[in-house]
């Protein structure tokens, strides 16, 4: 069977809706897309629902699907994040994703991301790392991408059947939530109790932490609270690379993506210059992508910035983030080996008008050798709806890529 390779470039949160500030165009329609349009003209396009029409997904679920898993394989956000930042998870651990946040004296969440803190989060996390609660439970904390962190509860008789302390509200006056047991088990009740105890103790420590004192002196929001969500336990899934029989790598600056990649059996590469924001080093990402495809069958390269601008309700900023992605794609396309397909996708839509993920489909394209070209000339949400790939699920899109690589087994005799 003919074997070829695939590079998949992912623009996190790419999809959007027409916005009044952009003359009722989407950010993608408004952006300069010199490279994306060129690939669309010479390739094949379509629209993708990660799961199904109208169903929104998180970054973790979206990437789980884009790496080849089905939605029912979802292990929980916490374990994915732990893999992404290199934390060892033991059997029985409860792992949670966290935000460094700002709360006031009444417990109201002033900012879920502490002003999108990026500096010295490792120092803050280290002040909490290793805390022992009543000689029963030890807590481990490690900083992740920007305002994010990972928390592990380790002890006997713990459960991941607990609620989030994160109100998931966009800084609209909601308080943080007390963690509750989600079933009647003693294990869930115990876990909720110890997590609430930790959050209380950590809040008292963080209020006095030198990093936060310095931030307040400089007029910045303090990272004085941890909002927790996505509790889970150790993830055990068959690597996609083993099941399909190929080698892969992933280049990203975002811990969630790196965690999913490791789960799927991909070697991961990151660098401090890959910030997960607009100042990320796209030249290094493109260079590593081309280097990695020589030794692998499939390479993923990820850009987080469009999603951030969608969450910030910043349509003009999202236009700039998409143009940064277009530049990244162009850098890769100009060095693309002859035996390699270049595909483009997104893990979900993040419309600026709502500042959150939505179930709107995202545009996709595939460029490379021996493709049935369609008649689409622009890479936008509107034009790709007329593409030759049609409207397909995330799993169907990834299977299409695997099929082009020659690693999907023939069905029947």
C-alpha positions in Angstrom: 0.0 0.0 0.0 1.2 3.5 -0.8 2.3 5.3 2.4 2.4 9.1 2.7 2.7 11.5 5.6 0.5 14.2 7.1 1.1 17.5 8.9 -2.0 18.7 10.7 -1.9 22.4 11.7 -4.6 23.3 14.4 -5.9 26.8 15.0 -7.4 26.6 18.4 -10.9 28.1 18.5 -10.7 29.2 14.9 -14.4 29.1 14.0 -16.6 32.1 14.7 -19.8 34.0 13.8 -20.4 37.3 11.8 -19.6 40.2 14.1 -20.8 43.8 13.9 -17.3 45.2 14.6 -16.1 43.4 11.5 -18.9 44.6 9.2 -20.8 41.4 9.9 -18.0 39.2 8.8 -16.3 36.4 10.8 -12.7 37.0 12.0 -11.6 34.4 9.5 -13.4 36.2 6.6 -11.9 39.5 7.7 -8.3 38.2 8.0 -5.7 38.2 5.3 -5.4 34.6 4.3 -2.8 34.5 1.6 -1.5 31.1 2.5 -4.7 29.4 3.6 -6.5 30.5 0.5 -3.7 29.2 -1.7 -4.0 25.8 -0.1 -7.8 25.9 -0.4 -7.5 26.6 -4.2 -5.1 23.7 -4.7 -6.7 21.3 -2.2 -10.0 20.0 -0.8 -12.1 21.6 1.9 -15.1 21.0 4.1 -16.8 21.7 7.4 -16.3 19.6 10.6 -18.4 19.0 13.7 -16.1 17.6 16.3 -18.9 15.4 17.6 -22.1 16.5 16.0 -24.0 19.7 14.9 -24.6 22.1 17.8 -22.5 20.1 20.3 -19.7 22.3 21.9 -16.6 20.7 23.2 -13.7 21.7 25.4 -10.1 22.0 24.2 -9.4 18.6 25.8 -12.3 16.8 24.1 -11.7 18.6 20.8 -8.1 17.5 20.7 -8.8 14.0 21.9 -11.0 13.6 18.8 -8.4 15.3 16.5 -5.8 12.8 17.7 -8.1 10.0 16.7 -10.1 9.0 19.8 -13.9 8.7 20.1 -15.8 11.0 22.5 -16.5 8.1 24.9 -12.8 7.6 25.5 -12.6 10.9 27.5 -10.5 10.4 30.7 -11.2 13.8 32.3 -9.3 17.1 32.0 -7.2 16.7 35.1 -5.2 13.6 33.9 -4.7 15.1 30.5 -3.2 18.3 32.0 -1.0 16.3 34.3 0.5 14.4 31.3 1.0 17.7 29.6 3.1 19.2 32.4 5.0 16.0 33.1 3.4 15.2 36.5 3.5 11.5 37.5 0.0 10.2 38.3 -0.3 7.2 40.6 -3.3 4.8 40.9 -5.8 6.3 43.2 -4.7 10.0 42.6 -7.4 12.5 41.9 -6.2 15.1 39.4 -7.7 18.5 38.7 -7.2 21.3 36.2 -6.9 24.7 37.9 -6.9 28.4 37.1 -4.9 30.9 39.1 -7.7 33.4 39.9 -8.5 36.6 41.8 -11.2 36.6 44.4 -12.2 39.4 46.8 -12.8 39.2 50.5 -16.4 38.0 50.0 -15.3 35.1 47.8 -16.5 36.8 44.5 -14.4 35.8 41.5 -13.1 39.1 40.2 -11.1 37.5 37.4 -11.0 33.7 36.6 -7.5 34.1 35.1 -5.9 36.6 37.5 -5.4 39.1 34.7 -4.1 36.3 32.5 -1.1 35.9 34.7 2.0 34.5 33.0 4.9 35.5 35.2 6.2 33.6 38.2 3.3 31.2 38.4 5.9 28.4 39.1 6.9 30.3 42.3 3.2 30.5 43.4 2.6 26.8 42.6 5.8 25.8 44.5 4.5 27.5 47.7 1.5 25.1 47.6 3.3 22.0 46.4 3.6 19.2 48.8 1.1 20.5 51.4 0.0 17.7 53.8 -3.6 17.8 55.1 -4.2 16.2 58.5 -1.5 13.5 57.8 -3.9 11.9 55.3 -3.7 13.6 52.0 -0.8 15.2 50.2 -1.3 17.8 47.5 0.9 18.5 44.6 0.6 21.6 42.4 2.5 22.5 39.2 2.1 25.5 37.0 0.9 24.9 33.4 0.4 27.2 30.4 -0.1 30.9 31.4 -2.8 31.1 34.2 -3.3 27.4 34.4 -2.1 24.8 36.8 -2.5 21.1 37.7 -3.4 19.8 41.2 -3.0 16.2 42.4 -4.7 14.9 45.6 -2.8 11.8 46.8 -4.1 9.6 49.7 -6.2 6.5 50.5 -9.8 6.3 49.6 -10.2 9.2 47.2 -12.7 9.7 44.4 -13.0 11.9 41.3 -16.8 12.2 41.8 -16.6 15.7 43.0 -17.9 19.1 41.7 -15.9 22.1 40.4 -15.0 25.1 42.6 -14.9 27.1 39.3 -18.2 28.9 38.7 -17.4 28.9 35.0 -18.8 32.5 34.8 -17.1 35.3 32.9 -16.3 37.5 35.9 -19.9 38.5 36.4 -20.0 38.6 40.2 -20.3 34.9 40.9 -18.5 33.4 44.0 -16.3 30.4 43.9 -18.2 27.3 44.7 -17.7 24.9 47.6 -16.7 21.5 46.2 -19.4 18.9 46.7 -19.5 15.1 46.5 -21.3 14.0 43.3 -22.4 10.6 44.7 -23.2 9.2 48.2 -19.8 7.4 48.6 -17.6 8.0 51.6 -14.7 8.4 49.1 -16.3 11.3 47.3 -17.3 13.0 50.6 -13.8 12.7 51.9 -12.2 14.0 48.7 -14.6 17.1 48.7 -13.7 17.8 52.3 -10.0 17.7 51.8 -10.1 19.7 48.6 -12.1 22.4 50.3 -9.6 22.4 53.2 -6.7 22.8 50.8 -8.4 25.6 48.9 -9.0 27.5 52.1 -5.4 27.0 53.3 -3.9 27.9 49.9 -6.0 31.1 49.7 -4.5 32.3 53.0 -1.0 31.5 51.8 -1.5 33.1 48.4 -2.8 36.3 49.8 0.5 36.8 51.5 2.8 35.5 48.8 5.5 37.9 47.6 4.6 37.5 44.0 1.0 38.7 44.7 2.2 41.5 47.0 4.4 42.7 44.1 1.5 42.3 41.6 -0.8 44.5 43.7 1.9 47.2 44.2 2.2 47.3 40.4 -1.6 47.6 39.9 -2.0 44.0 38.8 -4.6 41.4 40.0 -3.2 38.9 42.5 -3.4 35.2 41.9 -4.9 34.5 45.3 -7.1 31.5 44.6 -7.2 28.3 42.7 -10.4 27.5 40.8 -10.6 23.7 40.2 -12.4 21.7 37.7 -12.3 18.5 35.6 -11.5 16.0 38.3 -10.3 12.6 37.0 -8.1 9.7 37.7 -5.2 8.0 35.8 -6.0 7.7 32.1 -5.3 4.4 30.4 -6.0 4.4 26.6 -4.4 2.5 23.8 -2.1 4.9 21.9 -3.5 5.8 18.5 0.0 5.4 17.1 0.0 1.7 18.1 -3.5 1.0 16.8 -2.8 2.6 13.4 0.8 1.5 13.2 2.6 4.8 12.6 5.0 7.3 14.4 4.0 10.8 15.4 5.0 13.9 17.1 3.3 17.1 18.4 4.7 20.7 18.6 2.7 22.9 21.0 3.0 25.4 23.8 -0.3 24.4 25.5 -0.3 21.8 28.2 -3.7 20.3 27.3 -2.6 19.6 23.7 0.7 18.1 24.9 -1.2 15.9 27.4 -3.5 14.5 24.7 -0.6 14.0 22.4 1.3 11.9 25.0 -1.9 9.9 25.7 -2.2 9.2 22.0 1.4 8.0 21.8 3.0 11.0 20.1 6.4 12.4 21.1 5.9 16.0 22.3 8.1 19.1 21.7 7.7 22.4 23.4 9.9 25.5 24.2 9.6 28.5 26.5 9.2 30.6 23.3 6.0 28.7 22.5 3.9 30.8 24.9 0.4 29.8 23.8 -0.3 33.4 23.0 0.3 36.0 20.2 4.0 36.2 21.0 4.6 32.5 20.4 7.5 31.6 18.2 5.9 30.4 14.9 9.3 30.3 13.1 10.5 27.7 15.6 7.3 25.8 15.4 7.5 25.6 11.6 11.2 24.6 11.7 10.5 21.8 14.2 7.5 20.7 12.2 9.6 20.2 9.0 12.4 18.5 11.0 10.0 16.1 12.7 8.1 15.0 9.6 11.3 13.6 8.2 11.4 11.0 11.1 7.7 10.6 11.6 4.5 9.7 9.7 2.3 12.4 11.3 3.1 15.7 12.9 0.6 18.0 14.7 1.5 21.7 15.2 -0.8 23.9 17.4 -1.5 27.6 17.8 -3.6 28.7 20.8 -4.0 32.5 20.1 -7.3 32.5 18.1 -9.1 30.8 21.0 -7.7 33.3 23.5 -9.0 36.3 21.5 -12.4 34.6 21.2 -12.6 34.2 24.9 -11.6 37.9 25.3 -14.5 39.0 23.1 -11.8 40.7 20.8 -12.8 40.2 17.2 -10.0 42.5 15.9 -7.4 40.6 18.0 -8.8 37.3 16.6 -8.2 38.6 13.1 -4.6 39.2 14.0 -4.3 35.7 15.6 -5.7 34.1 12.4 -3.2 36.0 10.3 -0.4 34.7 12.6 -1.7 31.2 11.9 -1.8 31.9 8.2 1.9 32.9 8.5 2.7 29.7 10.3 0.9 27.6 7.7 2.8 29.5 5.0 6.2 28.8 6.6 5.4 25.1 6.6 3.8 24.9 3.1 6.9 26.4 1.5 9.1 23.6 2.9 6.5 20.8 2.6 8.0 17.5 1.3 6.5 16.0 -1.8 5.1 12.9 -0.1 3.4 14.9 2.7 -0.2 16.3 3.0 -0.7 19.6 4.9 -4.1 19.6 6.6 -5.7 22.5 8.6 -8.4 22.2 11.3 -9.7 23.6 14.6 -10.7 21.9 17.8 -13.9 24.0 18.1 -15.4 27.5 17.5 -15.0 30.3 20.0 -17.3 33.1 18.8 -16.2 36.5 20.0 -19.8 37.5 20.7 -20.2 34.9 23.4 -16.6 34.6 24.6 -17.0 30.8 25.0 -16.9 27.6 22.9 -19.9 26.9 20.7 -21.2 24.0 18.6 -20.7 25.9 15.3 -18.8 23.7 12.7 -15.2 24.6 11.8 -13.6 24.8 8.3 -11.0 22.1 7.4 -8.8 21.6 4.4 -6.3 19.1 3.0 -3.6 20.0 0.5 -1.1 17.6 -1.1 -0.4 15.0 -3.7 -3.1 13.2 -5.7 -6.1 15.0 -4.2 -9.5 15.5 -5.8 -9.6 19.3 -5.8 -12.9 21.0 -5.2 -14.0 24.5 -6.5 -13.5 26.4 -3.2 -11.2 29.4 -3.5 -11.3 30.9 0.0 -10.7 29.3 3.4 -13.7 30.6 5.4 -16.6 29.2 7.3 -18.9 30.2 4.4 -16.9 29.0 1.4 -15.7 25.7 3.0 -19.4 24.7 3.4 -19.3 24.0 -0.4 -16.2 21.9 -0.3 -15.6 18.4 -1.5 -15.2 16.9 1.9 -18.7 17.9 2.8 -19.7 18.2 6.4 -18.1 15.5 8.5 -17.4 14.6 12.1 -14.0 15.0 13.8 -13.5 11.2 13.8 -14.3 11.0 10.1 -11.9 13.8 9.3 -9.0 12.1 11.2 -9.9 8.8 9.6 -9.7 10.5 6.2 -6.1 11.7 7.1 -5.1 8.2 8.3 -6.6 6.8 5.0 -4.4 9.2 2.9 -1.4 8.0 5.0 -2.3 4.4 4.0 -2.7 3.1 7.5 -6.5 2.3 7.5 -7.2 -1.4 7.0 -9.5 -2.4 4.2 -12.9 -3.7 5.5 -14.2 -7.0 4.2 -12.4 -9.5 2.0 
